[in-house]
Amino acid sequence: MESILAFLGSISWWMWIIIVLILIAIRDVIQPYHTISHNFPIIGHLRYMLEKIGPEMRQYFVANNREELPFNRIERGWVYASAKKENNYEGFGTDRDIYSHQHIFINNAMMPYKIDENHPNKTDKTFLPCAKVMGAYHKRKKPYRPASIINVSAMSFGSLSAKAVESLNKGVQIAGSYHNTGEGGLSPYHSNGGDVIFHFGTGYFGVRAADGGFSMEKMIALVEKNPFIKAIEIKLSQGAKPGKGGVLPGSKITKEIAEIRGVEVGKDVLSPPNHKAFSNVPELVDFIEAIATATGLPVGIKAAIGKLEQWEELADIMKSTNKGPDFITVDGGEGGTGAAPPSFADHVSLPWVYGFSDLYKLFQAKGLTERIVFIGSGKLGFPAKAAMAFAMGADCINVAREAMMSIGCIQAQVCHTNTCPSGIATQSKWLQNGISVPLKSERLAQYFKTFRKELIEITHAAGYEHPCQFKMSDIDVNVDDHNLSKELNRTYKYEKTEVPFTGVQALKECSYLGGQYYMEKAGKTYTSVLKK
């Protein structure tokens, strides 16, 4: 033994390196899993290393400022600078190809809208509430006017970390916006003062019965216990994977997540493609009305858009019964924070502009647009894109990935691996420790405020007081060169229904309590218009 140890001790460090490399080479030749490693022992590993860091290399050294997807460097930089209250301007003119397909042009007025001394935007340049009231038409007991036209979209605790969710909720409280819970249930991290829209899908997490179905008793108890819940959203589908269910592995279900979602610790949980609570459109309408009656809150639906037959059936039922959703969130087929197979993310459901325009035209033809608050969700977290969305008929927008970027997301695109380097889309305690909740909540709020300020300035440049006044003809979109570019109304073949609006001052004069605008002045005006 001593002689063996003496021999090993006499081997120099470089000899050890050679021995290790020989062993790796033998393993590479023997293993049957990787052809490159078998054919090129040792050297083949470099290929896999370079492949692994390829996205980062392209992101930082290869791709130009406008080239990346889903968000390019200029877009990310604008969100980061806006969130930090830094200079988000660009000098020496735009480097965007303004002649490219689908580029947006906003037609400015010869004379911009003039703000008088008593105007709310004179003292608060970020004041921009929604012009419509959720639940006004159906006379819900607790109607809700969102205090901000930009809000946090559905992202659940579990997909996002505790500190990320807490930062978003505290941020929306500062900004006067609302926070959609996502389908993972209402967590303590959603309960830090911000207005909340409770969202659930086919798993009914947070309002889940013992058989995996929906529990009205739990829904009523949840709303009564948490008065900051201002509305309820039923997810029919999402842009990343419409019509596809999911499995939450038991290994990811901690005691805390199990309590919040109403499931068992360590046991796989299935979210099926279909709802148990309803199986057709009439049953969906009855389900919506049952929840609204039991809770008094506005109830809406969220979906990515594809076929329109069932949507037309919904519109017909709404027209004949005066029942149905108070708001509809239209998700874009571009995908979002939810991970999905490329076959779904790339091909299933329509992009936001196509899906929204199809749906809006359908409801407009039935005379229903005035009773619904339309919410857009799909890469709309930039003022110019929001102006286009409002011109097409949106009343609010929800942002997910843009909100994540405002609190530090670097678009690593590993949300589904639990290794998010910014600590946002992971349950790793170590990675979460890099998130300073007070700092990140301020940044989310500042991003929202900067967004609203710039959207207001664009609106005024177009000659309007509020984005709800945008018309389809105010926005051009490139089809080819300027001789072939078309206004939105010619591109998508409809005119947006005029939103009843008496002025931002009327919105401000509505009673305000914790983000809730009650219908005392503008709300009554809105209701009276609908009754005519």
BATORVEX-480244 format. One record per atom (N, C-alpha, C, CB): x, y, z; residue in one letter. Coordinates in steps of 0.2 Angstrom, whole numbers, plus 5000, padded with zeros to 4 digits. Each point is the difference from the previous one (the first is absolute). Last residue first. Glycine has a CB too. Layout:
BEGIN
XYZA
...
END
This chain:
BEGIN
460352684882K
499750034994K
499949964994K
500450115004K
500849845017K
499349995000K
499650024994K
500150015013K
502350034991L
499949934998L
499249995000L
501149975005L
499650245002V
500249994993V
499849934998V
500950095001V
499049965022S
499450034996S
500149994993S
499950085009S
501949855005T
499449965000T
499450024996T
500449975012T
501650174990Y
500149944996Y
499449955000Y
501250015003Y
498750185011T
500050024993T
500149944995T
500450115003T
499949865020K
499350004999K
499950034992K
499850035012K
502449954996G
499749934999G
499250014999G
500949965008G
500450234996A
500249974993A
499649944999A
501150065000A
498550035022K
499950054994K
500149974993K
500450095008K
499649775011E
499650055003E
499950064995E
500549975011E
500649774992M
499650044995M
499650055003M
500049904993M
502450005016Y
499349995000Y
499650044995Y
500149965012Y
502549944992Y
499650064998Y
499349984999Y
501050044994Y
501349865020Q
499449994997Q
499650064998Q
499949905007Q
502350085004G
500049984993G
499449984997G
501149965002G
499150125020G
500449945000G
500049974992G
499849975012G
498650214990L
500149975006L
500449934999L
499050055005L
499750194983Y
500649965000Y
500149975007Y
500550074991Y
497550064993S
500349985006S
500549954999S
498950035006S
500650144974C
499749945003C
500449995007C
499749954989C
501150224997E
499550025005E
499649945002E
499950114995E
501749874988K
500350015006K
499550025006K
501050044993K
498349924985L
500249945003L
500450015006L
500249964989L
499050224999A
499449975003A
500349935003A
499250054991A
502350084998Q
499850035006Q
499549975003Q
500450114996Q
500449834983V
500449975005V
499850035007V
500949984992V
497250014988G
500650035002G
500449975006G
499550104995G
498549824993T
499950075001T
500650045002T
498849965003T
500449804983F
500550035004F
499850075001F
500949924996F
498449824992P
499750065004P
500550035004P
498949955000P
501849924978V
500049995007V
499750065003V
501049925000V
498749984974E
500250055004E
499949995008E
499750084990E
500949734991T
499450035003T
500250065005T
499449894999T
502150024979K
499949995007K
499450045003K
501249995001K
499149914974E
500150075004E
499849985007E
499750074990E
501249764988Y
499550025005Y
500250075003Y
499649885003Y
501849974982K
499350004998K
499550015005K
500349934991K
502250065008Y
499749955004Y
499250004998Y
500950015009Y
500650144980T
500449945000T
499649945003T
501050075002T
498250164996R
500049974994R
500449935000R
500050114995R
499850025025N
499449984998N
499949974993N
499650095007N
502549995002L
499849945003L
499349984998L
500750035009L
500850104974E
499850025006E
499749935003E
499750124997E
502249864984K
499250015001K
499950025008K
499849924991K
502250074987S
499949995007S
499250025001S
501250035003S
500049984975L
499649945002L
499949995007L
500449954991L
500950235000N
499450004996N
499549945001N
500750064991N
501449965021H
499550055002H
499450004996H
500950075005H
500549704994D
500250075000D
499450055002D
500949974992D
498549815016D
500650004996D
500350075000D
499649904992D
498950045024V
499949944996V
500549994995V
498850025001V
500950135023N
500349984994N
499849944997N
501050065004N
497550115012V
500549945000V
500349984993V
499349965011V
499450265004D
500149974994D
500549945001D
499950114994D
498250055021I
500649965000I
500149974993I
499949975012I
498250164994D
500650045003D
500649964999D
499250065008D
498649864986S
500350044995S
500650045002S
498950014994S
499749865021M
500449964996M
500450044994M
499249915002M
500350215021K
499649974995K
500449964995K
499250105000K
500850015027F
500449984994F
499549974995F
501149995006F
498450085017Q
499850044995Q
500349984993Q
499750095008Q
500949825014C
499449974998C
499750044994C
499849965011C
502250115000P
500149954995P
499349974998P
501149985004P
498950275005H
500149945003H
500149954994H
499350035011H
500650204984E
500150005007E
500149945003E
499350105001E
501349984973Y
499549985004Y
500250015008Y
499749914991Y
501550134988G
499550055000G
499449985005G
500350034989G
502049875005A
499549994995A
499450045001A
500449885000A
501350145015A
500350024994A
499549994994A
501249975005A
498349965017H
499950074999H
500350034993H
500050015013H
500349764993T
499250024999T
499950074999T
499849905008T
502450034998I
499849984993I
499350014998I
500949915001I
499850135021E
500350054996E
499949984992E
500950025009E
498349835008I
499750075000I
500250054995I
499849975012I
501449834991L
499449994996L
499650065000L
500049885003L
501950135010E
500250004993E
499449984996E
501149975002E
498750025021K
500250074998K
500150004993K
500550025011K
499149774998R
499350045000R
500250074998R
499549935009R
502349934994F
499649974995F
499450054999F
500449885002F
501050155016T
500350034994T
499649984994T
501149995006T
498249925015K
499950084999K
500350034994K
500050005013K
500349774991F
499350014999F
499950084999F
499649895006F
502550045001Y
499949984993Y
499350014998Y
500849915001Y
499750135021Q
500350054996Q
499949984993Q
500950035009Q
498549815007A
499550065000A
500350064996A
499749975011A
501649844991L
499449984997L
499550064999L
500149885004L
501850145009R
500250004993R
499449984996R
501249985003R
498750025021E
500050074997E
500250004993E
500450045011E
499649754999S
499350035000S
500050074997S
499749925010S
502449984994K
499749974994K
499250034999K
500849905001K
500550155019L
500350034994L
499649984994L
501250015005L
498249905016P
499950075000P
500250034993P
500150005013P
500449774990V
499350014999V
499950085000V
499749895005V
502549974988S
499850055005S
499350024999S
501250045001S
500349744990I
499450054999I
499950045006I
499549924992I
502149895006G
500250064997G
499550054999G
500849934994G
498849865015N
500350045005N
500350064997N
500249915007N
498849904981Q
499650055002Q
500350055005Q
499149924999Q
502149894994L
499950054995L
499550055001L
500349914992L
500149925025W
500650044998W
499950054995W
500649905004W
497649965001K
500150055005K
500650044999K
499449935008K
499149944973S
500749995004S
500050065004S
500649944991S
497750024993Q
499849995007Q
500649995004Q
498949954997Q
500650194979T
500349945003T
499750005007T
501050014993T
498950174989A
499649944999A
500449945002A
499650064990A
501350155016I
499350024999I
499649944999I
500450114996I
502149925007G
499649985006G
499350015000G
501050035006G
500950004978S
499850065003S
499649995006S
500050064989S
500849764996P
500650035003P
499850075004P
500749954991P
497949815004C
500050074998C
500550045004C
498849994998C
500549775001T
500750025001T
500050084998T
500549884998T
497649955000N
500250025007N
500750025002N
499149915003N
499750044975T
500549955003T
500250015007T
500550004989T
498050134995H
499749935002H
500549955003H
499250024990H
501350215002C
499550015005C
499749935003C
499750114994C
502249984991V
500049945003V
499550005006V
501249994997V
499550204987Q
499649954997Q
500149935003Q
500050064989Q
500950175015A
500449944999A
499749944997A
500650045010A
498950214995Q
499849964995Q
500549954998Q
499550104995Q
500550055025I
500450014994I
499949964994I
500850035009I
497950085015C
500049954995C
500550014995C
498849975002C
500550185017G
500649974999G
500149944995G
500150045011G
498050124995I
500349985007I
500649954999I
498850015005I
500050084976S
500150065004S
500349985007S
499050054994S
500549784990M
500650034998M
500150065005M
499949974988M
498149915014M
500549965002M
500750044999M
499449894998M
498750204993A
500050015007A
500649965003A
498750025000A
500949954978E
500250075001E
500150015007E
499550044989E
499549765005R
500750004999R
500350075001R
499949904992R
497850095010A
500349955004A
500750005000A
499049934998A
498650244998V
500749984998V
500349955005V
500250114995V
497350014996N
500349965005N
500749984997N
498949955005N
499150254989I
500549954998I
500349975006I
500350064990I
497350085002C
500549995005C
500549954997C
499350025010C
498950054977D
499950045005D
500550005006D
498849994998D
500949954973A
500249985007A
499950055005A
500949934995A
498850084980G
499449995005G
500249985007G
499449974990G
502050114990M
499649944998M
499449985004M
501149964995M
500450225010A
499750024994A
499549944998A
501050084997A
500449895021F
499450045002F
499650024994F
500750045010F
501449844987A
499549965003A
499350035002A
500949935004A
501050194987M
499749964995M
499449965003M
501150004993M
500250125022A
499650054996A
499649964994A
500850095003A
500849795010A
499450015004A
499550054996A
500749985011A
501549984980K
499549944999K
499450015004K
501049934998K
500550245005A
499850004993A
499649944998A
501050064997A
500049965025P
499550054999P
499750004993P
500650065008P
500349725004F
500350054997F
499550054998F
501049934997F
498649845011G
500350045005G
500450064998G
499949905007G
498949904982L
499750074999L
500350055005L
498949954996L
501249795000K
500650044998K
499750084998K
500649904995K
497649955013G
500549974994G
500550054998G
499049924997G
498550105014S
500549975003S
500549964995S
499349995011S
498350194994G
500549974996G
500649985003G
499650084991G
497749975015I
500650005002I
500549974995I
499650005012I
497750114990F
500549964996F
500750015003F
499350014990F
498150025019V
500650035001V
500549954996V
499750065011V
497649974985I
500649965001I
500650045001I
499549904994I
498350184999R
499949975006R
500649965003R
498849994997R
501150124981E
499950055006E
499949975006E
499550084992E
500649794988T
500650025002T
500050055006T
500449994988T
497849894998L
500249985007L
500650035003L
499549894998L
499250084979G
499850065005G
500249995007G
499150034992G
501349824988K
499449995004K
499850065005K
500449885000K
501550134985A
499449994996A
499449985004A
500849964991A
501250075021Q
499850064997Q
499349994996Q
501250055000Q
500149775008F
499550035005F
499850064998F
500749945008F
500749964976L
499449955002L
499650045005L
500749904997L
501350204998K
499550014995K
499449965001K
500950024992K
500949955023Y
499750075001Y
499450014994Y
501150045005Y
500349774994L
499549995005L
499750075001L
500749915006L
501050084978D
499549954998D
499450005005D
500849934994D
501250195011S
499550044994S
499549954998S
501050064996S
500649865020F
499550055003F
499650034994F
500950025009F
500649824984G
499549975005G
499650055003G
500849915002G
501050164984Y
499549964996Y
499549985005Y
500949974992Y
500950145018V
499650054996V
499549964995V
501050075000V
500449805016W
499550045003W
499650054995W
500750005010W
500249764981P
500350065003P
499550055003P
501049984993P
498149775005L
500250054995L
500450055004L
499049994994L
500849735009S
499750075002S
500350054996S
499749965011S
501849844989V
499349995002V
499850075003V
500249885003V
502150084989H
499549994994H
499350005003H
500849944994H
501450095018D
500150034994D
499450004995D
501249965001D
498849945022A
500250075000A
500150044993A
500649975011A
498949794990F
499450045003F
500250085000F
499749905007F
501949944986S
499549994996S
499450045002S
500449884997S
501650115016P
500050054994P
499449994996P
501250005001P
498549945025P
500349974994P
500050054994P
499749885004P
500250235020A
499649964996A
500449974995A
499050075002A
500850105022A
500449964995A
499649954996A
501050015008A
498450245004G
499949935000G
500449964995G
498850025004G
501150224997T
500449975005T
499949935001T
500050105006T
499249984971G
500250055006G
500449965005G
499050064998G
499849944974G
500349975006G
500250055005G
500449904993G
498550134985E
500850015000E
500349965006E
499950114995E
497749934999G
500349934999G
500750005000G
499049974994G
499450205021G
500349994993G
500349934999G
500250135000G
497649965016D
500749985000D
500349994993D
499849955011D
498050185001V
500249974994V
500849995000V
499050054994V
498949995024T
500750014999T
500249964994T
500250025013T
497450094997I
500349954996I
500750024999I
498949974994I
498850095024F
500650024996F
500349944996F
500350095009F
497649905002D
500150075001D
500650034996D
499449995011D
499149784984P
500650035003P
499950075000P
500749904996P
496949985003G
500749994997G
500650035003G
499449984990G
497750065005K
500549975004K
500649994997K
499149945006K
498850144984N
500350055004N
500449975006N
499150084997N
499749804985T
499849995007T
500350065004T
500049884998T
500250104977S
499349985002S
499950005007S
500049934990S
502250135002K
499550044997K
499349995002K
500850024991K
501049835016M
500050075003M
499550054998M
501249985001M
499049814987I
499749995007I
500050075004I
500449885000I
500750124979D
499249994999D
499749995007D
500249954989D
502250065011A
499750064998A
499250004999A
501150034995A
500149775008L
500050045006L
499750064999L
501049945004L
499349934977E
499449975005E
500050045006E
500149894995E
501650164991E
499450034997E
499449975004E
500550014989E
501649915017W
500050075002W
499350034997W
501350005000W
499249784993Q
499850005007Q
500050075003Q
500449895002Q
500450084976E
499349985000E
499750005007E
500349934991E
502050135000L
499650055002L
499249985002L
500750084994L
502249835005K
499349994997K
499550055004K
500349884996K
501850185013G
500149964994G
499349994996G
500949945005G
500550205018I
499449994995I
500349964994I
499650115003I
500849905025A
500450024994A
499449984994A
501249975005A
498150115021A
500149954995A
500550024994A
498949955003A
499650115023K
500650014996K
500149944995K
500550065010K
497450075005I
500349944997I
500650024997I
498949944999I
499550175023G
500250004993G
500349944998G
500150125000G
498350025020V
500349944998V
500250004992V
499449935010V
500050245014P
500049994992P
500349934999P
500050134998P
498949895026L
500650024996L
499850004993L
500849975009L
497949945010G
499950074999G
500550034995G
499450015011G
500249754998T
500650055002T
499850075000T
500849914997T
497749924995A
500249975007A
500550055003A
499849894996A
499450154982T
499450015004T
500349985008T
499249974991T
502350004991A
499850075000A
499550015006A
500350024988A
500249765005I
500550035004I
499950075002I
500849924994I
497749974992A
499949975007A
500650035004A
499549904995A
500450164982E
499550035004E
499949985007E
499450014989E
502249884996I
500250075001I
499450045005I
500650004989I
498949785004F
500650005005F
500250075001F
500349894996F
498150084987D
499749995006D
500550005006D
499149934994D
501750094984V
499750065002V
499649995007V
499850034988V
501349785003L
500550055002L
499650065002L
500849964992L
497949874999E
500249995007E
500650055002E
499749874998E
499550154980P
499550015004P
500249995008P
499149984991P
502549954992V
499950075001V
499450025004V
500550024989V
500749745016N
499750044993N
499950075002N
499549904996N
501249955021S
500349964994S
499850034993S
499949905007S
500650155022F
499650014994F
500349964994F
499650115005F
501449875017A
499450045002A
499550014994A
500750055009A
501549844989K
499549965003K
499350035001K
500949935006K
501150134975H
499750025007H
499549945002H
500150134998H
502149834985N
499350035000N
499850015008N
499749934989N
502549995004P
499850054995P
499350035001P
500749944992P
500649975030P
499849974993P
499950064995P
499549905006P
502150065015S
499650064998S
499749984993S
500650095007S
500549765015L
499950014993L
499550064999L
500149884998L
501950035021V
499350034999V
499950014993V
500050065011V
501749785006D
499950034994D
499350035000D
500849934994D
500450045029K
499649964996K
499950044993K
499449945010K
501750145011G
500449954997G
499649964995G
500649995010G
497950145007V
500850014999V
500349944997V
500050075010V
497450014985E
500449965005E
500850014998E
499049925001E
499050274995V
500249944997V
500449965006V
500050044988V
499150205010G
499549955002G
500249934997G
499150095001G
502150134997R
499749974995R
499449955002R
501050024993R
500450095023I
499750054996I
499649984994I
501050075003I
500249775011E
499550045004E
499650054996E
500749985011E
501249914980A
499449955000A
499450045004A
500849905000A
501350214998I
499650004994I
499449955000I
501150034994I
500349985025E
499750064999E
499650004993E
501050065007E
500349754998K
499450015005K
499650064999K
500749935008K
500649994971T
500250015006T
499450005005T
501050064996T
499549854978I
499450025005I
500350005007I
499149964992I
502149974988K
500050075001K
499550035005K
500450004988K
499949765006S
500650035003S
500150075001S
500549914994S
497649984995G
500050005007G
500650025004G
499349914999G
499950184976P
500349945003P
500050015008P
500749994990P
497650104992L
500450035005L
500349945004L
499350115001L
499649924973V
500149965006V
500550045005V
499849894993V
498350174985G
500650005003G
500149955006G
500250124995G
498249954980G
500049995008G
500850005002G
498949945000G
499950174977K
500549955002K
500050005008K
500750014990K
498150144995G
499749944999G
500549945002G
499450054991G
501850185005P
499349995000P
499849934999P
499950124996P
502450005010K
499849934998K
499249995001K
501149965004K
500150264998A
500649954999A
499749934997A
500650075009A
497950114997G
500350014993G
500549954999G
499850125000G
498149825015Q
500550055000Q
500450004994Q
500149995013Q
497249944997S
500749984997S
500550055001S
499449934992S
498650075020L
499849954995L
500649974997L
498950064998L
500750085026K
500449984995K
499749954996K
501050045006K
497950155011I
500049934998I
500449994994I
498949985005I
500950225015E
500249984993E
500049934999E
500650104999E
498550115019I
500149934999I
500149984993I
499449975011I
500850275007A
499749964994A
500249935000A
499950114994A
500850045024K
499550044996K
499749974995K
500750095003K
500749865021I
499949974994I
499450044996I
500349885005I
500550175017F
500450034995F
499949974993F
500850045008F
498249895013P
499650054997P
500450044994P
499450015011P
500749755003N
500550044996N
499650054996N
500849915000N
498049935013K
500650005004K
500550054997K
499849895004K
498250064984E
499850035006E
500650015005E
498949954999E
501449934981V
499950074998V
499850045007V
499649964988V
500849815013L
500650034998L
499950074999L
500449904995L
497849965010A
500450015006A
500650044998A
499649895005A
499050044978I
499750055004I
500450025006I
498949964996I
501949874990M
500050064997M
499750065004M
499949944989M
499949835018K
500750035001K
500150074997K
500449885001K
497650014996E
500050015007E
500750035001E
499249915004E
500350004975M
499750075001M
500150025007M
499249984991M
502349844995S
499650015006S
499750075001S
500749915005S
500349914974F
499950075003F
499650005006F
500150044988F
501349735004G
499650054997G
499950075004G
499449904996G
501849895011G
500450044995G
499550054996G
500849904999G
498649965020D
500049964994D
500450044995D
498949955003D
500750155018A
500449945001A
500149964994A
499650005012A
500150264984A
499749955004A
500449945000A
498950054997A
501950214999R
500049934997R
499649965005R
501150024994R
499850225003V
499349995001V
499849934998V
499750124998V
502549945002G
499850055005G
499350005001G
500950074997G
499949824981F
500450015006F
499850065004F
501049954994F
498149934985Y
499650035005Y
500450015007Y
499049954995Y
501549954981G
500249975007G
499650035006G
501149984994G
498750114983T
499649935001T
500249965006T
500050004988T
500450265014G
499949964994G
499749945001G
501050054995G
499150225016F
500149935001F
499949964993F
499650015012F
500850255002H
500049964994H
500049935002H
500650104993H
499050165019F
500149935001F
499849964994F
499850015012F
501150254992I
499549964996I
500149935001I
499950094992I
500850135024V
500149944997V
499449984996V
500849975010V
500650265003D
499449974997D
500149934996D
499550124999D
502349965020G
499850014993G
499349974999G
501250014997G
500049965024G
499750074999G
499750014993G
500750045009G
500449754999N
500450065003N
499750074999N
501049924999N
498649824994S
499650045005S
500450055004S
499349895001S
501449944983H
499650044996H
499650055005H
499949904991H
501649935018Y
500450054996Y
499650054995Y
500949915001Y
498249905012P
500150065005P
500450054996P
500049935010P
498549924974S
500549995005S
500150065005S
500649924991S
497549964991L
500250065003L
500549995006L
498950054997L
500949804980G
499650015006G
500350075003G
499849885002G
500850024976G
500349965006G
499750025006G
501050004994G
498750094983E
499649955002E
500249965006E
499649994988E
500750285007G
500249944997G
499649945003G
501250054997G
498650195010T
500449955003T
500349944996T
499250035009T
500450244986N
499749944999N
500449945003N
499550054989N
500350225017H
500549954999H
499649934999H
500850065007H
498950244990Y
499849935003Y
500549954998Y
498850034999Y
501650255005S
499849954995S
499749945004S
500950044992S
500350165016G
499250015000G
499849954994G
500050125004G
502349925005A
499850024993A
499350015000A
501049954995A
499949965025I
500350064999I
499850044993I
501049965006I
498349824998Q
499750045005Q
500350075000Q
499949905007Q
501049934979V
499450034998V
499650045005V
499949904993V
502250005013G
500150054995G
499350034997G
501149944998G
499049885018K
500150075004K
500150054994K
500549945010K
499249854982N
499450025004N
500150075003N
499749885002N
502150014987L
499550024995L
499450035004L
500449914991L
501349995021S
500250074997S
499550024996S
501249965000S
498449835009E
500050055005E
500250074997E
500249925009E
500149894978V
499350025001V
499950055005V
499749884997V
502550055000A
499750034994A
499350025000A
500949934994A
500149945024K
500250075000K
499850044994K
501049975007K
498549804994A
499650045006A
500250074999A
499949905007A
500449974970S
500249995007S
499650045005S
501249984996S
497849924981L
500550055002L
500149995007L
499550084992L
499349765000S
500450014993S
500450065002S
499149964993S
499850005025G
500249934998G
500450004993G
499049965006G
499250225000F
500549985005F
500149934999F
499750095009F
499450044970S
499849975006S
500649995005S
499149944994S
499950234986M
500649965001M
499949985007M
500850074992M
497750094990A
500049945004A
500749965000A
498849994997A
501250284999S
499649944997S
500149945005S
500250054988S
499950235017V
500449935000V
499649954998V
500850045009V
498850224983N
499949965006N
500449934999N
498950055003N
500250214986I
500549955000I
500149965006I
500650074991I
497950115007I
499849974993I
500649944999I
499450104995I
499650005029S
500550014996S
499949964993S
500850015010S
497750005009A
500350065001A
500650014995A
499750005012A
498049844986P
500750005001P
500350075000P
500149894994P
497450055013R
500450034994R
500750005002R
499050084998R
498749775010Y
500750025001Y
500350034994Y
500149915007Y
497450005008P
500450024993P
500750025002P
498950034994P
499349845020K
500750035001K
500350024994K
500149945011K
497749964989K
500050035007K
500750045001K
499249915004K
499950054971R
500249965005R
500150045007R
500749934991R
498350114985K
499850025007K
500249955005K
499050064995K
501349944980H
499749955004H
499850015007H
500649924992H
500650244995Y
499549984996Y
499549955003Y
500750034990Y
501450045020A
499550055000A
499449984997A
500950095000A
501249795003G
499449985004G
499550055000G
500749945007G
501750154988M
499949925000M
499349995004M
501349974999M
499450264988V
499949975007V
499849934999V
499750115005V
501850094979K
499449965001K
500049975007K
500049974988K
501850165004A
499450044998A
499349965002A
500750074991A
501849915021C
499649974995C
499450044999C
500549895002C
501650245008P
499649955002P
499649974994P
499950055011P
502350114994L
499649974995L
499649945001L
501050054993L
501050155016F
499349985002F
499649984994F
500050085009F
502350014994T
500049924999T
499249985001T
501249995003T
499850245000K
500149984993K
499949934998K
500750095000K
498450095019D
500249935000D
500049984993D
499549985011D
500050244992T
500449995007T
500249935000T
499350085006T
499649994975K
500450055001K
500449995006K
499250084995K
499149784998N
500749984997N
500450065001N
499549924992N
498250105014P
500349955004P
500849994998P
498949955003P
499850284991H
500049934998H
500449965005H
499950044988H
499850205012N
499649965005N
500049934998N
499350105002N
501850074985E
500350015006E
499649955005E
500350124998E
499649824976D
499950065004D
500349995007D
499050034993D
501749854983I
499849995006I
499950075004I
500749895000I
499250024973K
500350055005K
499749995007K
500150084991K
500449774984Y
499550025006Y
500350045005Y
499549894998Y
501650134978P
499949955005P
499550025005P
501249974999P
499050094974M
500050045007M
499949945005M
499650114995M
500649814984M
500450064999M
500050045006M
499650014988M
500349735014A
499650054998A
500450074999A
499049955007A
501849784990N
499950055005N
499650064997N
501149975004N
499149754992N
499950074996N
499950055006N
499549944990N
501949835010I
499550035004I
499950074997I
500249945011I
500949814981F
500050075000F
499450035003F
500749994989F
500749755010I
499550045002I
500150084999I
499749915008I
501149844979H
500350065004H
499450045002H
501150004995H
498949794991Q
499750015007Q
500250065004Q
499849875000Q
501950064981H
499349975000H
499750015008H
500249924990H
501850255002S
499949935001S
499249985000S
501149995006S
500150234993Y
499749974994Y
499849935000Y
500650094994Y
500750035023I
499350035000I
499649984994I
500450095007I
501749825007D
499850004993D
499350025000D
500949914997D
500850165023R
499549964998R
499950004993R
499450005011R
501950145003D
500449954996D
499549944998D
501150035007D
498550264999T
499949925001T
500549964996T
498850035003T
502050225005G
499549974996G
499949925001G
500250094992G
501350065020F
500250004993F
499549964996F
501250015004F
498749945022G
500250064996G
500249984993G
500450055011G
497849865011E
500549984995E
500250064996E
499649885000E
499350085027Y
500050034993Y
500549964995Y
499650125005Y
499949865020N
499749954995N
500050024993N
499449955009N
501850115016N
499850034994N
499949944995N
500850105002N
498649855023E
500650024997E
499850034993E
500749925006E
498049965013K
500050074999K
500650034997K
499250015010K
500349764993K
500550035005K
499950074999K
500849904998K
497849974989A
499949985007A
500550035005A
499649894995A
500650164981S
499350035003S
499949975007S
499550004989S
502449915000A
500150075001A
499350035003A
500950014991A
499049775002Y
500550005006Y
500050085002Y
500649894996Y
498150064985V
499749985006V
500450015006V
499449924993V
501550124986W
499550055001W
499749995007W
499850024988W
501749825003G
500450065003G
499550055002G
501049984993G
498249834996R
500249995006R
500350065004R
500249884997R
499350144980E
499449995004E
500149995007E
499449964990E
502450044995I
499750075001I
499450005004I
500450034989I
500649765005R
500450045005R
499750075001R
501049934997R
497349894995N
500650014998N
500450055005N
499649994988N
498549815014F
500150075001F
500750014998F
499150015010F
500149774988P
499450044999P
500150075001P
499449905003P
502350044984L
499349995002L
500049965006L
499750004988L
502250174997E
499849955005E
499249995000E
501150015006E
500250174982E
499949934996E
499749955005E
501050034993E
499750225009R
499349994998R
499949924998R
499950124996R
502349975010N
499550035005N
499349984999N
500850095001N
501149744990N
499950075000N
499550025005N
500550014988N
501049765014A
499350034997A
500150075001A
499349905003A
502649985005V
499849994993V
499450044997V
500549885002V
500450115022F
500650024995F
499850004993F
500749955009F
497850005011Y
500450055002Y
500650034995Y
499849955011Y
498549874985Q
499650055003Q
500550065001Q
499249925005Q
501749884987R
499650034995R
499750075003R
499849894993R
501349965022M
500550034995M
499650044995M
500849915002M
497949975012E
500350055004E
500550044995E
499849945011E
499249864981P
499550065001P
500350065003P
499149915001P
502349894998G
499850034993G
499550065001G
500349904994G
500749935022I
500050075001I
499950044994I
500849985009I
499049794990K
499750025006K
500050075002K
500349895004K
500950014978E
499350004998E
499650025006E
500149914993E
502250065009L
499950064996L
499250014999L
501249994995L
499649825016M
500150055005M
499850074996M
500949945006M
499149854982Y
499450015005Y
500050065004Y
499949875000Y
502050084986R
499450024996R
499450015004R
500449934991R
501649995019L
500050074998L
499450034996L
501249995001L
499249785004H
499750035005H
500050084999H
500449905008H
500749954977G
499350004999G
499750045006G
500049894994G
502350055007I
499950064996I
499250014999I
501149984994I
499549825018I
500250065003I
499950064996I
500949945005I
498849854980P
500150005008P
500350075002P
500149875000P
498650064978F
500550055002F
500150005007F
499850074990F
498749785001N
500450014994N
500650045002N
499049984992N
499449995025H
500349934998H
500550014994H
498949945004H
499850255003S
500549985005S
500349934998S
499450075009S
498950004977I
500650055000I
500549985005I
499250094996I
498749795005T
500549984994T
500650054999T
499049964994T
499549965028H
500250064996H
500549994995H
499850075010H
499249765004Y
499550055000Y
500150064996Y
499849965011Y
501449824997P
499649994993P
499650064999P
500049885001P
502650065012Q
499350025001Q
499650014994Q
500350065010Q
502149894991I
499649945002I
499250025000I
501049965007I
500850204988V
499949954995V
499549945001V
501250034997V
499250155019D
499750024994D
499949954995D
500550115003D
500849845017R
499250005001R
499750034994R
500250025012R
502149984987I
499749935000I
499350005001I
501149955004I
500050254997A
500049984993A
499749935000A
501050074998A
499350025023I
499450034997I
500049984993I
500150105007I
501749835005L
499449975003L
499450034996L
500649985011L
501550114984I
499949944997I
499449965003I
501350004999I
499250215010L
499850014993L
499949934997L
500650114999L
500349905023V
499350015000V
499750014992V
500150065011V
502249904992I
499649945002I
499350025000I
500949965007I
500550224989I
500049954994I
499649945002I
501250044997I
499250125020I
499550024995I
500049964994I
500350115004I
501249835013W
499349995002W
499550034995W
500450015012W
501950034985M
499849934998M
499349995003M
501249975001M
499650245004W
499949994992W
499849934998W
500750104998W
500049955025W
499350024998W
499850004993W
500250075010W
501749755000S
499950085000S
499350024998S
501250014997S
499749765016I
499750024994I
499950085000I
499549894998I
501249985021S
500650024995S
499750034994S
500849915005S
497850005012G
500350065002G
500550034995G
499749975012G
499449814985L
499550054998L
500350075002L
499049925002L
502349905005F
500050014992F
499550054998F
500349884999F
499850075024A
500650034998A
500050014992A
500649955010A
497749934999L
499950075002L
500650044998L
499349965010L
500949804987I
499550034996I
499950085001I
499449894999I
501949995016S
500450014993S
499550024995S
500749915003S
498550045018E
500450065001E
500350014993E
500249985012E
498549834990M
499650065000M
500450065000M
499149945006M
END
